[in-house]
């Protein structure tokens, strides 16, 4: 089992079924949310764990919901990993700090491989450099 919390925003039943098939047996704490508002509420109840995973189907998300999602992530101080599904849009990736994107058609084991690898976690230390030094 992978020790993390997974929150999924996807209204398409086929996407939910695919996510369950990929990680249903390795992530115990899974929550499927119908709206961005419910998603933000769920993030706020999670103590902003760095091991949290958030999956958002961007093909199914209205454009105006991006700002609401971004504001909610910032307000909750959420610091987990965001995985996008569908067509990657540069503005989404930049604004939301999407760590990984899985394009359609979703492959078998694509999500499972991301979740079970350590690459979904930010393991790089923050390096502080002084300006003007080499």
Residue pairs with C-beta under 8 A, 6 or more apart in sequence:
1 26
1 27
1 28
2 23
2 26
2 27
2 115
2 116
3 51
4 27
4 29
4 49
4 51
4 52
4 53
4 80
4 115
5 27
5 29
5 31
5 46
5 49
5 51
5 52
5 53
5 80
6 23
6 27
6 29
6 30
6 31
6 52
6 53
6 54
6 55
6 115
7 30
7 31
7 33
7 39
7 42
7 43
7 46
7 52
7 53
7 54
7 55
8 16
8 19
8 30
8 31
8 32
8 33
8 54
8 55
8 56
9 32
9 33
9 34
9 35
9 36
9 39
9 54
9 55
9 56
9 57
9 61
10 16
10 19
10 32
10 55
10 56
10 57
10 60
10 85
11 34
11 57
11 60
12 57
12 60
15 57
15 60
15 85
15 106
16 32
18 106
18 111
19 30
19 55
19 111
20 30
22 109
22 110
22 111
22 112
22 115
23 30
23 111
23 112
23 115
24 30
26 112
26 115
26 116
27 53
27 115
31 42
33 39
33 42
36 61
36 65
36 68
36 69
36 72
37 68
39 54
39 56
39 69
39 72
40 68
40 69
40 72
40 73
40 75
40 76
43 52
43 54
43 72
43 73
43 76
43 78
44 72
44 75
44 76
46 52
46 76
46 78
48 76
48 77
48 78
48 79
48 80
49 79
49 80
50 79
50 80
50 121
50 122
51 80
51 121
52 78
52 79
52 80
52 81
53 80
53 81
53 83
53 115
53 120
54 78
54 80
54 81
54 82
54 83
55 82
55 83
55 84
55 85
55 111
56 69
56 82
56 83
56 84
56 85
57 85
57 86
58 84
58 85
58 86
58 87
58 88
58 89
58 92
59 85
59 86
59 87
59 104
60 86
61 69
66 91
66 92
66 95
66 96
69 96
70 95
70 96
72 78
73 82
73 96
81 99
81 100
81 120
81 121
81 122
82 96
82 97
82 98
82 99
83 98
83 99
83 100
83 101
83 102
83 111
83 114
83 120
84 92
84 93
84 96
84 98
84 100
84 101
84 102
85 101
85 102
85 104
85 106
86 101
86 103
86 104
87 103
87 104
88 98
88 101
88 103
92 98
93 101
99 120
99 122
100 114
100 120
102 110
102 111
102 114
114 120
